[in-house]
C-alpha cells in the first residue's frame, strides 16, 4: 500500500492505494490512529494525516432557503382559522415559490417537512392541502397535552421562582372586572401564551420539545373553541385557580387543576365540535 499526498486549497490530503509508491511503504497505525509511512532506505517514518471530507451543500443565505420557506409557510398555516369553513385549503407550490421569491425546490422541501409534522397532506394528482384534524384526533391531541402540562405544573411548584409564577397573573390584568368580551381577541392570545408559559416554566427540555409541535396544532383549535358556549368566562376562572395553586406551591392541586382544565376542552370538543366531522 502507498500514500500519495497532494495539496488542495491549502489542505493536505493523503491518498492510499494498493500500488507501490517509490521509496515509501506503509506501516501500521500508531495509538493515535495516524498512518506512518516508512521510507525503504530505513530512514525515520513520515506521518501522513488522514483527512475526512464532509459533503456540504452551499448556503444561499445564513439560514437555508428551505428553512426560511418552512418557517414562513408554518406561520401562515398556524395563524389561519382553518376550522371556520369546511372548504379545502389547497397550497399551490408554484404560486408559493413566486410569493416567496425563491425556486420551487426549497418550497417543495418545506412542504415535505410540514407533511411529516401533520400540517399538510399531499393528494396524488390533486395537490397539497392544509390538514384539518378530525374530532377524534383533536381529542387525542388535547389528552396528550393534558399529561404534559400537568407534569409541567408539578415541576413549576418545585423549581420555578416566585417572579416567574407572578408573571402568569400579569397576563390577565387586562381582563379583570368583566372586560373579557370586549377584548376577546387579546384574551385568546393571552390564553395561548399562558399555556405555553406553563410548559416553558417547567424547565424540562425534553418536555418542552415534546409539547412544541403538539401545541402548534392545538392553538388552532383553541382559537376556535374559546368563543363557544361561554368558555371564555370558565377559562379565566380556571386560570386564576391554577395560578393560586402554583403560588401556594400546592403541587397536587396545581397538577390536577391544569390537567382537568385541558380535559375540559377535550370534553367540549367531544360534545360540540360537529364542524370537525
C-alpha positions as CSV (number, residue, x, y, z in Angstrom):
1,X,0.0,0.0,0.0
2,X,1.3,3.5,-0.7
3,X,0.4,7.0,0.3
4,X,0.3,9.9,-2.1
5,X,-0.1,13.4,-0.5
6,X,-1.3,16.4,-2.5
7,X,-2.1,20.0,-1.6
8,X,-5.6,21.2,-2.4
9,X,-6.9,24.6,-1.3
10,X,-4.3,24.8,1.4
11,X,-5.2,21.4,2.9
12,X,-3.0,18.3,2.7
13,X,-5.0,15.3,1.5
14,X,-3.4,11.8,1.9
15,X,-4.5,9.1,-0.6
16,X,-3.8,5.5,0.0
17,X,-3.5,3.0,-2.8
18,X,-2.5,-0.7,-3.1
19,X,0.2,0.1,-5.6
20,X,3.7,0.8,-4.5
21,X,4.9,4.4,-4.3
22,X,8.7,5.0,-4.8
23,X,10.7,5.0,-1.7
24,X,7.8,4.6,0.8
25,X,6.0,1.7,2.4
26,X,3.1,1.7,4.8
27,X,3.4,0.5,8.4
28,X,0.6,0.0,11.0
29,X,-1.3,2.9,12.6
30,X,0.1,4.2,15.9
31,X,-2.0,4.5,19.0
32,X,-3.4,7.9,17.9
33,X,-4.7,6.4,14.7
34,X,-2.3,8.2,12.3
35,X,-0.8,6.3,9.4
36,X,3.0,6.1,9.4
37,X,4.9,5.7,6.1
38,X,8.3,4.1,6.3
39,X,10.9,5.1,3.6
40,X,12.5,2.0,2.0
41,X,16.0,3.3,2.8
42,X,15.3,2.7,6.5
43,X,15.0,6.4,7.5
44,X,12.6,7.7,10.1
45,X,8.9,7.2,9.5
46,X,6.9,10.0,7.9
47,X,3.5,10.7,9.4
48,X,0.6,11.4,6.9
49,X,-2.6,12.7,8.5
50,X,-5.7,11.1,7.0
51,X,-8.3,13.8,6.0
52,X,-12.1,13.4,6.1
53,X,-14.1,15.5,3.7
54,X,-17.7,16.5,4.5
55,X,-20.1,16.9,1.6
56,X,-21.9,20.1,2.5
57,X,-24.4,21.9,0.3
58,X,-23.6,25.7,-0.2
59,X,-25.9,28.0,1.7
60,X,-27.7,30.7,-0.2
61,X,-28.3,32.7,2.9
62,X,-27.2,32.4,6.6
63,X,-30.3,30.3,7.0
64,X,-31.1,27.9,4.3
65,X,-33.9,28.8,1.9
66,X,-35.7,25.6,2.8
67,X,-35.8,26.5,6.5
68,X,-37.0,30.0,5.7
69,X,-39.7,28.7,3.4
70,X,-40.7,26.2,6.1
71,X,-41.0,28.9,8.8
72,X,-43.0,31.2,6.6
73,X,-45.4,28.5,5.5
74,X,-45.9,27.2,9.0
75,X,-46.5,30.6,10.4
76,X,-49.2,31.3,7.8
77,X,-50.9,27.9,8.3
78,X,-51.0,28.1,12.1
79,X,-52.3,31.7,12.0
80,X,-55.2,30.7,9.8
81,X,-58.7,30.0,11.1
82,X,-58.8,26.7,9.3
83,X,-61.9,25.4,11.2
84,X,-64.1,28.3,10.3
85,X,-65.1,26.7,7.0
86,X,-65.3,23.2,5.6
87,X,-63.8,24.2,2.3
88,X,-60.4,22.6,1.4
89,X,-57.4,24.9,1.6
90,X,-55.1,24.0,-1.3
91,X,-51.5,25.1,-1.5
92,X,-50.1,25.9,-4.9
93,X,-46.4,25.1,-5.0
94,X,-45.7,27.4,-7.9
95,X,-47.6,30.3,-6.5
96,X,-45.9,29.9,-3.2
97,X,-42.5,30.0,-4.8
98,X,-43.4,33.2,-6.6
99,X,-44.7,34.8,-3.5
100,X,-41.6,33.9,-1.5
101,X,-39.3,34.9,-4.4
102,X,-37.4,31.6,-4.5
103,X,-37.3,28.5,-6.6
104,X,-39.8,25.6,-6.2
105,X,-37.2,23.2,-4.8
106,X,-37.0,24.7,-1.2
107,X,-40.7,25.2,-1.2
108,X,-41.2,21.5,-2.1
109,X,-38.8,20.5,0.7
110,X,-40.6,22.8,3.2
111,X,-43.9,21.2,2.3
112,X,-42.4,17.8,2.7
113,X,-41.4,18.7,6.3
114,X,-44.8,20.2,7.1
115,X,-46.4,17.0,5.8
116,X,-44.2,14.9,8.2
117,X,-45.4,17.1,11.0
118,X,-49.0,16.7,10.1
119,X,-49.8,20.2,8.9
120,X,-50.4,19.4,5.2
121,X,-51.1,16.3,3.1
122,X,-50.3,15.5,-0.5
123,X,-53.0,14.0,-2.6
124,X,-51.8,12.4,-5.8
125,X,-52.8,14.2,-9.0
126,X,-54.7,16.8,-6.9
127,X,-52.2,18.8,-4.9
128,X,-51.2,19.7,-1.4
129,X,-53.9,20.6,1.2
130,X,-53.8,22.0,4.7
131,X,-54.8,19.3,7.2
132,X,-57.9,19.7,9.4
133,X,-57.8,17.3,12.4
134,X,-60.8,15.1,13.0
135,X,-62.7,15.3,16.2
136,X,-61.1,12.1,17.5
137,X,-57.6,13.4,16.5
138,X,-58.2,16.7,18.3
139,X,-59.3,14.9,21.5
140,X,-56.2,12.7,21.4
141,X,-54.0,15.8,21.0
142,X,-55.7,17.5,24.0
143,X,-55.4,14.4,26.1
144,X,-51.6,14.2,25.4
145,X,-51.3,17.9,26.2
146,X,-53.1,17.4,29.5
147,X,-50.5,14.9,30.6
148,X,-47.6,17.1,29.6
149,X,-49.0,20.3,31.1
150,X,-50.0,18.6,34.3
151,X,-46.4,17.4,34.8
152,X,-45.2,20.9,33.9
153,X,-47.3,22.4,36.7
154,X,-45.9,19.9,39.2
155,X,-42.3,20.9,38.2
156,X,-43.2,24.6,38.5
157,X,-44.3,24.2,42.1
158,X,-41.0,22.5,42.8
159,X,-38.5,24.6,40.9
160,X,-39.9,27.9,39.4
161,X,-39.1,31.2,41.1
162,X,-41.8,33.4,42.7
163,X,-41.2,36.0,40.0
164,X,-41.9,33.5,37.2
165,X,-45.1,32.4,38.8
166,X,-46.2,36.0,39.3
167,X,-45.7,36.7,35.6
168,X,-48.7,34.4,34.9
169,X,-51.0,36.6,36.9
170,X,-49.9,39.7,35.0
171,X,-51.1,38.2,31.7
172,X,-54.7,38.6,32.7
173,X,-54.6,42.0,34.3
174,X,-56.3,43.5,31.2
175,X,-59.3,41.2,31.5
176,X,-60.4,42.0,35.1
177,X,-63.8,43.4,36.0
178,X,-65.7,41.6,33.3
179,X,-63.8,43.0,30.3
180,X,-63.3,39.6,28.7
181,X,-65.8,40.0,25.8
182,X,-64.5,43.5,24.9
183,X,-61.0,42.1,24.5
184,X,-61.8,38.6,23.2
185,X,-59.0,38.5,20.5
186,X,-56.5,39.7,23.0
187,X,-57.7,37.2,25.6
188,X,-57.4,34.4,23.1
189,X,-53.7,35.2,22.5
190,X,-53.1,35.6,26.3
191,X,-54.8,32.2,26.8
192,X,-52.4,30.6,24.4
193,X,-49.4,32.3,25.9
194,X,-50.5,31.2,29.4
195,X,-50.4,27.5,28.4
196,X,-47.1,27.9,26.5
197,X,-45.6,29.6,29.6
198,X,-46.7,26.7,31.8
199,X,-44.7,24.4,29.6
200,X,-41.6,26.6,29.4
201,X,-41.5,27.3,33.1
202,X,-41.2,23.5,33.8
203,X,-37.6,23.9,32.9
204,X,-37.6,20.4,31.4
205,X,-36.1,20.5,27.9
206,X,-37.5,17.1,26.8
207,X,-41.0,18.1,27.9
208,X,-40.7,21.4,26.2
209,X,-39.6,19.8,23.0
210,X,-42.4,17.2,23.1
211,X,-45.0,19.9,23.6
212,X,-43.8,22.4,21.0
213,X,-45.2,20.7,17.9
214,X,-48.3,19.4,19.7
215,X,-49.3,22.8,20.9
216,X,-48.9,24.3,17.4
217,X,-51.8,22.0,16.3
218,X,-53.8,22.8,19.5
219,X,-53.6,26.6,19.2
220,X,-55.7,26.5,16.0
221,X,-58.5,24.6,17.8
222,X,-58.2,26.8,20.9
223,X,-58.7,29.9,18.8
224,X,-61.9,28.4,17.6
225,X,-63.3,27.0,20.8
226,X,-62.6,29.9,23.1
227,X,-65.7,31.8,21.8
228,X,-68.1,28.8,22.2
229,X,-70.6,28.1,24.9
230,X,-69.3,30.8,27.3
231,X,-65.9,29.0,27.6
232,X,-64.1,32.3,28.0
233,X,-65.6,33.0,31.4
234,X,-64.8,29.5,32.6
235,X,-61.3,29.8,31.2
236,X,-60.4,32.8,33.2
237,X,-61.7,31.3,36.4
238,X,-59.7,28.1,35.8
239,X,-56.6,30.1,35.1
240,X,-56.9,32.1,38.3
241,X,-57.3,28.9,40.3
242,X,-54.3,27.4,38.6
243,X,-52.2,30.5,39.4
244,X,-53.2,30.5,43.1
245,X,-52.3,26.8,43.4
246,X,-48.9,27.5,41.8
247,X,-48.3,30.5,44.1
248,X,-49.1,28.3,47.1
249,X,-46.7,25.6,45.8
250,X,-49.6,23.2,46.1
251,X,-48.1,20.5,43.8
252,X,-51.0,18.1,43.8
253,X,-53.7,20.7,43.3
254,X,-51.8,22.6,40.6
255,X,-51.2,19.4,38.6
256,X,-54.9,18.4,39.0
257,X,-56.3,21.8,38.0
258,X,-54.1,22.1,34.9
259,X,-54.9,18.6,33.8
260,X,-58.7,19.0,34.4
261,X,-58.7,22.3,32.6
262,X,-57.2,20.7,29.5
263,X,-59.5,17.7,29.7
264,X,-62.4,20.1,30.0
265,X,-61.5,21.3,26.5
266,X,-61.5,17.7,25.3
267,X,-65.0,17.2,26.7
268,X,-66.2,20.4,25.0
269,X,-64.8,19.2,21.7
270,X,-66.5,15.8,22.1
271,X,-69.9,17.4,22.7
272,X,-70.0,20.4,20.5
273,X,-67.3,20.3,17.7
274,X,-69.5,19.0,15.0
275,X,-67.6,21.0,12.4
276,X,-64.6,18.6,12.9
277,X,-66.6,15.7,11.5
